[in-house]
């Protein structure tokens, strides 16, 4: 069982997954710091989710769809 999980994790380190994870994590870190500085909870929560979800989602299409959806949500809730 441990070998299967390790092999599954090792197969997910491809370039599109790494780029998406890095991109969405950097944007999430910026949104989190923005929300904490202005004491706004919505950008803080969306930023935290943007930083964490690439570790759980391994499918490249879902990674980009969820990330873009969270960015659109962040765009509409960044100043509330």
Biopython code that builds the backbone (N, CA, C, O; Angstrom):
import numpy as np
from Bio.PDB.StructureBuilder import StructureBuilder

atoms = [
    (1, "UNK", "N", (0.827, -1.199, 0.000)),
    (1, "UNK", "CA", (0.000, 0.000, 0.000)),
    (1, "UNK", "C", (0.863, 1.251, 0.000)),
    (1, "UNK", "O", (0.587, 2.195, -0.740)),
    (2, "UNK", "N", (1.898, 1.266, 0.819)),
    (2, "UNK", "CA", (2.771, 2.439, 0.880)),
    (2, "UNK", "C", (3.503, 2.638, -0.441)),
    (2, "UNK", "O", (3.730, 3.773, -0.859)),
    (3, "UNK", "N", (3.875, 1.542, -1.102)),
    (3, "UNK", "CA", (4.541, 1.671, -2.399)),
    (3, "UNK", "C", (3.617, 2.271, -3.442)),
    (3, "UNK", "O", (4.046, 3.081, -4.265)),
    (4, "UNK", "N", (2.348, 1.877, -3.412)),
    (4, "UNK", "CA", (1.383, 2.420, -4.368)),
    (4, "UNK", "C", (1.213, 3.918, -4.167)),
    (4, "UNK", "O", (1.212, 4.679, -5.135)),
    (5, "UNK", "N", (1.069, 4.343, -2.927)),
    (5, "UNK", "CA", (0.902, 5.771, -2.634)),
    (5, "UNK", "C", (2.150, 6.533, -3.039)),
    (5, "UNK", "O", (2.049, 7.607, -3.631)),
    (6, "UNK", "N", (3.313, 6.003, -2.736)),
    (6, "UNK", "CA", (4.561, 6.663, -3.097)),
    (6, "UNK", "C", (4.697, 6.753, -4.618)),
    (6, "UNK", "O", (5.092, 7.796, -5.140)),
    (7, "UNK", "N", (4.375, 5.679, -5.330)),
    (7, "UNK", "CA", (4.454, 5.695, -6.784)),
    (7, "UNK", "C", (3.450, 6.687, -7.363)),
    (7, "UNK", "O", (3.762, 7.387, -8.326)),
    (8, "UNK", "N", (2.254, 6.757, -6.789)),
    (8, "UNK", "CA", (1.235, 7.693, -7.251)),
    (8, "UNK", "C", (1.693, 9.128, -7.038)),
    (8, "UNK", "O", (1.479, 9.979, -7.901)),
    (9, "UNK", "N", (2.324, 9.409, -5.891)),
    (9, "UNK", "CA", (2.828, 10.749, -5.625)),
    (9, "UNK", "C", (3.978, 11.101, -6.553)),
    (9, "UNK", "O", (4.072, 12.243, -7.003)),
    (10, "UNK", "N", (4.840, 10.167, -6.845)),
    (10, "UNK", "CA", (5.982, 10.439, -7.692)),
    (10, "UNK", "C", (5.567, 10.723, -9.132)),
    (10, "UNK", "O", (6.238, 11.481, -9.832)),
    (11, "UNK", "N", (4.471, 10.124, -9.577)),
    (11, "UNK", "CA", (4.019, 10.360, -10.936)),
    (11, "UNK", "C", (3.399, 11.745, -11.100)),
    (11, "UNK", "O", (3.257, 12.220, -12.227)),
    (12, "UNK", "N", (3.037, 12.387, -10.028)),
    (12, "UNK", "CA", (2.361, 13.672, -10.117)),
    (12, "UNK", "C", (3.319, 14.855, -10.162)),
    (12, "UNK", "O", (2.873, 15.999, -10.252)),
    (13, "UNK", "N", (4.599, 14.612, -10.102)),
    (13, "UNK", "CA", (5.559, 15.708, -10.168)),
    (13, "UNK", "C", (5.941, 15.969, -11.617)),
    (13, "UNK", "O", (7.085, 15.758, -12.021)),
    (14, "UNK", "N", (4.973, 16.428, -12.384)),
    (14, "UNK", "CA", (5.274, 16.813, -13.757)),
    (14, "UNK", "C", (5.190, 18.332, -13.869)),
    (14, "UNK", "O", (4.679, 19.001, -12.970)),
    (15, "UNK", "N", (5.685, 18.861, -14.957)),
    (15, "UNK", "CA", (5.847, 20.296, -15.102)),
    (15, "UNK", "C", (4.533, 21.081, -15.009)),
    (15, "UNK", "O", (4.508, 22.085, -14.296)),
    (16, "UNK", "N", (3.446, 20.697, -15.677)),
    (16, "UNK", "CA", (2.210, 21.479, -15.546)),
    (16, "UNK", "C", (1.671, 21.524, -14.109)),
    (16, "UNK", "O", (1.177, 22.564, -13.673)),
    (17, "UNK", "N", (1.759, 20.417, -13.374)),
    (17, "UNK", "CA", (1.298, 20.424, -11.985)),
    (17, "UNK", "C", (2.165, 21.334, -11.125)),
    (17, "UNK", "O", (1.643, 22.071, -10.288)),
    (18, "UNK", "N", (3.468, 21.295, -11.316)),
    (18, "UNK", "CA", (4.362, 22.144, -10.535)),
    (18, "UNK", "C", (4.145, 23.618, -10.838)),
    (18, "UNK", "O", (4.136, 24.446, -9.927)),
    (19, "UNK", "N", (3.970, 23.952, -12.109)),
    (19, "UNK", "CA", (3.735, 25.354, -12.483)),
    (19, "UNK", "C", (2.415, 25.847, -11.910)),
    (19, "UNK", "O", (2.354, 26.943, -11.354)),
    (20, "UNK", "N", (1.361, 25.054, -12.037)),
    (20, "UNK", "CA", (0.054, 25.452, -11.503)),
    (20, "UNK", "C", (0.104, 25.601, -9.989)),
    (20, "UNK", "O", (-0.419, 26.570, -9.439)),
    (21, "UNK", "N", (0.731, 24.646, -9.319)),
    (21, "UNK", "CA", (0.823, 24.726, -7.868)),
    (21, "UNK", "C", (1.607, 25.944, -7.403)),
    (21, "UNK", "O", (1.218, 26.609, -6.443)),
    (22, "UNK", "N", (2.698, 26.232, -8.076)),
    (22, "UNK", "CA", (3.509, 27.394, -7.715)),
    (22, "UNK", "C", (2.757, 28.690, -7.980)),
    (22, "UNK", "O", (2.755, 29.595, -7.145)),
    (23, "UNK", "N", (2.121, 28.777, -9.135)),
    (23, "UNK", "CA", (1.386, 29.989, -9.501)),
    (23, "UNK", "C", (0.239, 30.272, -8.536)),
    (23, "UNK", "O", (0.113, 31.383, -8.022)),
    (24, "UNK", "N", (-0.594, 29.268, -8.293)),
    (24, "UNK", "CA", (-1.746, 29.481, -7.418)),
    (24, "UNK", "C", (-1.320, 29.670, -5.963)),
    (24, "UNK", "O", (-1.996, 30.381, -5.220)),
    (25, "UNK", "N", (-0.235, 29.062, -5.545)),
    (25, "UNK", "CA", (0.245, 29.255, -4.174)),
    (25, "UNK", "C", (0.786, 30.663, -3.963)),
    (25, "UNK", "O", (0.564, 31.256, -2.907)),
    (26, "UNK", "N", (1.491, 31.204, -4.948)),
    (26, "UNK", "CA", (2.010, 32.574, -4.833)),
    (26, "UNK", "C", (0.867, 33.573, -4.795)),
    (26, "UNK", "O", (0.878, 34.504, -3.989)),
    (27, "UNK", "N", (-0.121, 33.385, -5.662)),
    (27, "UNK", "CA", (-1.280, 34.286, -5.655)),
    (27, "UNK", "C", (-2.042, 34.143, -4.340)),
    (27, "UNK", "O", (-2.512, 35.137, -3.787)),
    (28, "UNK", "N", (-2.168, 32.920, -3.837)),
    (28, "UNK", "CA", (-2.848, 32.695, -2.566)),
    (28, "UNK", "C", (-2.119, 33.336, -1.399)),
    (28, "UNK", "O", (-2.755, 33.884, -0.498)),
    (29, "UNK", "N", (-0.782, 33.275, -1.403)),
    (29, "UNK", "CA", (-0.009, 33.905, -0.342)),
    (29, "UNK", "C", (-0.205, 35.424, -0.369)),
    (29, "UNK", "O", (-0.307, 36.057, 0.682)),
    (30, "UNK", "N", (-0.255, 36.001, -1.563)),
    (30, "UNK", "CA", (-0.494, 37.437, -1.688)),
    (30, "UNK", "C", (-1.892, 37.808, -1.202)),
    (30, "UNK", "O", (-2.065, 38.807, -0.505)),
    (31, "UNK", "N", (-2.879, 37.012, -1.566)),
    (31, "UNK", "CA", (-4.251, 37.288, -1.130)),
    (31, "UNK", "C", (-4.390, 37.137, 0.377)),
    (31, "UNK", "O", (-5.101, 37.913, 1.016)),
    (32, "UNK", "N", (-3.723, 36.151, 0.946)),
    (32, "UNK", "CA", (-3.775, 35.953, 2.394)),
    (32, "UNK", "C", (-3.152, 37.133, 3.129)),
    (32, "UNK", "O", (-3.717, 37.620, 4.108)),
    (33, "UNK", "N", (-2.005, 37.592, 2.673)),
    (33, "UNK", "CA", (-1.375, 38.725, 3.346)),
    (33, "UNK", "C", (-2.177, 40.019, 3.157)),
    (33, "UNK", "O", (-2.244, 40.844, 4.068)),
    (34, "UNK", "N", (-2.785, 40.199, 1.975)),
    (34, "UNK", "CA", (-3.649, 41.348, 1.716)),
    (34, "UNK", "C", (-4.854, 41.335, 2.649)),
    (34, "UNK", "O", (-5.196, 42.354, 3.251)),
    (35, "UNK", "N", (-5.490, 40.178, 2.764)),
    (35, "UNK", "CA", (-6.669, 40.069, 3.625)),
    (35, "UNK", "C", (-6.338, 40.252, 5.095)),
    (35, "UNK", "O", (-7.108, 40.857, 5.842)),
    (36, "UNK", "N", (-5.184, 39.725, 5.512)),
    (36, "UNK", "CA", (-4.803, 39.889, 6.920)),
    (36, "UNK", "C", (-4.423, 41.330, 7.228)),
    (36, "UNK", "O", (-4.704, 41.823, 8.320)),
    (37, "UNK", "N", (-3.786, 42.013, 6.277)),
    (37, "UNK", "CA", (-3.383, 43.394, 6.509)),
    (37, "UNK", "C", (-4.598, 44.308, 6.653)),
    (37, "UNK", "O", (-4.619, 45.196, 7.505)),
    (38, "UNK", "N", (-5.606, 44.083, 5.817)),
    (38, "UNK", "CA", (-6.808, 44.916, 5.860)),
    (38, "UNK", "C", (-7.905, 44.330, 6.736)),
    (38, "UNK", "O", (-8.998, 44.891, 6.815)),
    (39, "UNK", "N", (-7.626, 43.204, 7.396)),
    (39, "UNK", "CA", (-8.576, 42.526, 8.275)),
    (39, "UNK", "C", (-9.880, 42.180, 7.553)),
    (39, "UNK", "O", (-10.976, 42.410, 8.062)),
    (40, "UNK", "N", (-9.723, 41.618, 6.347)),
    (40, "UNK", "CA", (-10.850, 41.131, 5.555)),
    (40, "UNK", "C", (-10.787, 39.614, 5.546)),
    (40, "UNK", "O", (-9.747, 39.047, 5.211)),
    (41, "UNK", "N", (-11.868, 38.949, 5.902)),
    (41, "UNK", "CA", (-11.811, 37.506, 6.041)),
    (41, "UNK", "C", (-11.965, 36.767, 4.711)),
    (41, "UNK", "O", (-11.399, 35.685, 4.552)),
    (42, "UNK", "N", (-12.710, 37.314, 3.757)),
    (42, "UNK", "CA", (-12.923, 36.595, 2.497)),
    (42, "UNK", "C", (-11.631, 36.425, 1.692)),
    (42, "UNK", "O", (-11.338, 35.306, 1.269)),
    (43, "UNK", "N", (-10.840, 37.492, 1.458)),
    (43, "UNK", "CA", (-9.584, 37.263, 0.736)),
    (43, "UNK", "C", (-8.613, 36.374, 1.510)),
    (43, "UNK", "O", (-7.829, 35.639, 0.910)),
    (44, "UNK", "N", (-8.663, 36.437, 2.825)),
    (44, "UNK", "CA", (-7.786, 35.586, 3.630)),
    (44, "UNK", "C", (-8.132, 34.115, 3.454)),
    (44, "UNK", "O", (-7.240, 33.282, 3.293)),
    (45, "UNK", "N", (-9.413, 33.794, 3.483)),
    (45, "UNK", "CA", (-9.844, 32.395, 3.338)),
    (45, "UNK", "C", (-9.569, 31.895, 1.919)),
    (45, "UNK", "O", (-9.082, 30.780, 1.736)),
    (46, "UNK", "N", (-9.878, 32.713, 0.924)),
    (46, "UNK", "CA", (-9.638, 32.308, -0.460)),
    (46, "UNK", "C", (-8.139, 32.129, -0.697)),
    (46, "UNK", "O", (-7.731, 31.201, -1.394)),
    (47, "UNK", "N", (-7.321, 33.006, -0.127)),
    (47, "UNK", "CA", (-5.875, 32.875, -0.253)),
    (47, "UNK", "C", (-5.355, 31.611, 0.397)),
    (47, "UNK", "O", (-4.481, 30.944, -0.157)),
    (48, "UNK", "N", (-5.877, 31.271, 1.560)),
    (48, "UNK", "CA", (-5.454, 30.039, 2.233)),
    (48, "UNK", "C", (-5.858, 28.806, 1.418)),
    (48, "UNK", "O", (-5.090, 27.851, 1.311)),
    (49, "UNK", "N", (-7.051, 28.833, 0.852)),
    (49, "UNK", "CA", (-7.498, 27.706, 0.022)),
    (49, "UNK", "C", (-6.639, 27.607, -1.238)),
    (49, "UNK", "O", (-6.300, 26.503, -1.666)),
    (50, "UNK", "N", (-6.284, 28.745, -1.836)),
    (50, "UNK", "CA", (-5.421, 28.730, -3.013)),
    (50, "UNK", "C", (-4.048, 28.145, -2.698)),
    (50, "UNK", "O", (-3.436, 27.515, -3.560)),
    (51, "UNK", "N", (-3.566, 28.341, -1.501)),
    (51, "UNK", "CA", (-2.255, 27.804, -1.136)),
    (51, "UNK", "C", (-2.309, 26.312, -0.839)),
    (51, "UNK", "O", (-1.328, 25.606, -1.071)),
    (52, "UNK", "N", (-3.431, 25.819, -0.332)),
    (52, "UNK", "CA", (-3.496, 24.442, 0.138)),
    (52, "UNK", "C", (-4.008, 23.467, -0.922)),
    (52, "UNK", "O", (-3.541, 22.329, -0.973)),
    (53, "UNK", "N", (-4.943, 23.875, -1.757)),
    (53, "UNK", "CA", (-5.607, 22.906, -2.626)),
    (53, "UNK", "C", (-4.690, 22.234, -3.645)),
    (53, "UNK", "O", (-4.988, 21.101, -4.021)),
    (54, "UNK", "N", (-3.591, 22.840, -4.126)),
    (54, "UNK", "CA", (-2.737, 22.086, -5.066)),
    (54, "UNK", "C", (-2.105, 20.835, -4.456)),
    (54, "UNK", "O", (-1.669, 19.949, -5.191)),
    (55, "UNK", "N", (-2.047, 20.751, -3.144)),
    (55, "UNK", "CA", (-1.511, 19.550, -2.505)),
    (55, "UNK", "C", (-2.510, 18.396, -2.518)),
    (55, "UNK", "O", (-2.115, 17.239, -2.368)),
    (56, "UNK", "N", (-3.796, 18.693, -2.694)),
    (56, "UNK", "CA", (-4.813, 17.663, -2.630)),
    (56, "UNK", "C", (-5.324, 17.262, -4.011)),
    (56, "UNK", "O", (-5.689, 16.105, -4.220)),
    (57, "UNK", "N", (-5.353, 18.189, -4.944)),
    (57, "UNK", "CA", (-5.867, 17.917, -6.283)),
    (57, "UNK", "C", (-4.697, 17.537, -7.183)),
    (57, "UNK", "O", (-3.747, 18.306, -7.333)),
    (58, "UNK", "N", (-4.768, 16.340, -7.785)),
    (58, "UNK", "CA", (-3.663, 15.861, -8.611)),
    (58, "UNK", "C", (-3.971, 15.909, -10.089)),
    (58, "UNK", "O", (-3.050, 15.894, -10.906)),
    (59, "UNK", "N", (-5.221, 15.964, -10.454)),
    (59, "UNK", "CA", (-5.595, 16.011, -11.863)),
    (59, "UNK", "C", (-5.316, 17.409, -12.397)),
    (59, "UNK", "O", (-5.752, 18.400, -11.813)),
    (60, "UNK", "N", (-4.587, 17.487, -13.510)),
    (60, "UNK", "CA", (-4.162, 18.793, -14.022)),
    (60, "UNK", "C", (-5.343, 19.656, -14.455)),
    (60, "UNK", "O", (-5.323, 20.873, -14.268)),
    (61, "UNK", "N", (-6.375, 19.032, -15.035)),
    (61, "UNK", "CA", (-7.541, 19.820, -15.462)),
    (61, "UNK", "C", (-8.309, 20.363, -14.268)),
    (61, "UNK", "O", (-8.713, 21.526, -14.262)),
    (62, "UNK", "N", (-8.509, 19.531, -13.266)),
    (62, "UNK", "CA", (-9.191, 20.009, -12.061)),
    (62, "UNK", "C", (-8.375, 21.073, -11.346)),
    (62, "UNK", "O", (-8.930, 22.020, -10.788)),
    (63, "UNK", "N", (-7.070, 20.917, -11.363)),
    (63, "UNK", "CA", (-6.190, 21.892, -10.720)),
    (63, "UNK", "C", (-6.374, 23.273, -11.338)),
    (63, "UNK", "O", (-6.516, 24.263, -10.620)),
    (64, "UNK", "N", (-6.372, 23.342, -12.661)),
    (64, "UNK", "CA", (-6.528, 24.629, -13.336)),
    (64, "UNK", "C", (-7.959, 25.162, -13.239)),
    (64, "UNK", "O", (-8.153, 26.368, -13.088)),
    (65, "UNK", "N", (-8.962, 24.285, -13.322)),
    (65, "UNK", "CA", (-10.354, 24.749, -13.245)),
    (65, "UNK", "C", (-10.665, 25.298, -11.860)),
    (65, "UNK", "O", (-11.254, 26.372, -11.736)),
    (66, "UNK", "N", (-10.277, 24.572, -10.823)),
    (66, "UNK", "CA", (-10.525, 25.039, -9.456)),
    (66, "UNK", "C", (-9.738, 26.311, -9.179)),
    (66, "UNK", "O", (-10.256, 27.241, -8.562)),
    (67, "UNK", "N", (-8.491, 26.356, -9.632)),
    (67, "UNK", "CA", (-7.675, 27.552, -9.420)),
    (67, "UNK", "C", (-8.250, 28.784, -10.084)),
    (67, "UNK", "O", (-8.307, 29.852, -9.475)),
    (68, "UNK", "N", (-8.678, 28.643, -11.329)),
    (68, "UNK", "CA", (-9.284, 29.787, -12.030)),
    (68, "UNK", "C", (-10.608, 30.189, -11.384)),
    (68, "UNK", "O", (-10.924, 31.375, -11.299)),
    (69, "UNK", "N", (-11.377, 29.209, -10.932)),
    (69, "UNK", "CA", (-12.623, 29.529, -10.222)),
    (69, "UNK", "C", (-12.366, 30.282, -8.927)),
    (69, "UNK", "O", (-13.088, 31.223, -8.597)),
    (70, "UNK", "N", (-11.338, 29.871, -8.196)),
    (70, "UNK", "CA", (-10.993, 30.587, -6.961)),
    (70, "UNK", "C", (-10.471, 31.986, -7.254)),
    (70, "UNK", "O", (-10.728, 32.911, -6.483)),
    (71, "UNK", "N", (-9.745, 32.156, -8.351)),
    (71, "UNK", "CA", (-9.263, 33.491, -8.710)),
    (71, "UNK", "C", (-10.415, 34.416, -9.094)),
    (71, "UNK", "O", (-10.401, 35.599, -8.755)),
    (72, "UNK", "N", (-11.413, 33.878, -9.801)),
    (72, "UNK", "CA", (-12.598, 34.687, -10.134)),
    (72, "UNK", "C", (-13.342, 35.057, -8.858)),
    (72, "UNK", "O", (-13.802, 36.190, -8.713)),
    (73, "UNK", "N", (-13.461, 34.113, -7.939)),
    (73, "UNK", "CA", (-14.103, 34.399, -6.654)),
    (73, "UNK", "C", (-13.324, 35.459, -5.880)),
    (73, "UNK", "O", (-13.916, 36.349, -5.268)),
    (74, "UNK", "N", (-12.013, 35.362, -5.911)),
    (74, "UNK", "CA", (-11.179, 36.361, -5.241)),
    (74, "UNK", "C", (-11.359, 37.731, -5.871)),
    (74, "UNK", "O", (-11.377, 38.741, -5.167)),
    (75, "UNK", "N", (-11.490, 37.775, -7.184)),
    (75, "UNK", "CA", (-11.664, 39.051, -7.877)),
    (75, "UNK", "C", (-12.955, 39.750, -7.423)),
    (75, "UNK", "O", (-12.971, 40.969, -7.250)),
    (76, "UNK", "N", (-14.025, 38.986, -7.233)),
    (76, "UNK", "CA", (-15.300, 39.596, -6.851)),
    (76, "UNK", "C", (-15.404, 39.864, -5.354)),
    (76, "UNK", "O", (-16.259, 40.646, -4.940)),
    (77, "UNK", "N", (-14.561, 39.240, -4.527)),
    (77, "UNK", "CA", (-14.655, 39.419, -3.080)),
    (77, "UNK", "C", (-13.382, 40.005, -2.471)),
    (77, "UNK", "O", (-13.146, 39.821, -1.277)),
    (78, "UNK", "N", (-12.575, 40.687, -3.234)),
    (78, "UNK", "CA", (-11.314, 41.175, -2.689)),
    (78, "UNK", "C", (-11.456, 42.427, -1.818)),
    (78, "UNK", "O", (-10.551, 42.741, -1.045)),
    (79, "UNK", "N", (-12.561, 43.134, -1.929)),
    (79, "UNK", "CA", (-12.680, 44.379, -1.159)),
    (79, "UNK", "C", (-13.893, 44.394, -0.226)),
    (79, "UNK", "O", (-14.280, 45.456, 0.261)),
    (80, "UNK", "N", (-14.483, 43.258, 0.023)),
    (80, "UNK", "CA", (-15.666, 43.231, 0.906)),
    (80, "UNK", "C", (-15.277, 42.949, 2.326)),
    (80, "UNK", "O", (-16.139, 42.890, 3.202)),
]
sb = StructureBuilder()
sb.init_structure("model")
sb.init_model(0)
sb.init_chain("A")
sb.init_seg("    ")
for serial, (resi, resn, name, xyz) in enumerate(atoms, 1):
    if name == "N":
        sb.init_residue(resn, " ", resi, " ")
    sb.init_atom(name, np.array(xyz, "f"), 0.0, 1.0, " ", f" {name:<3s}", serial, name[0])
structure = sb.get_structure()
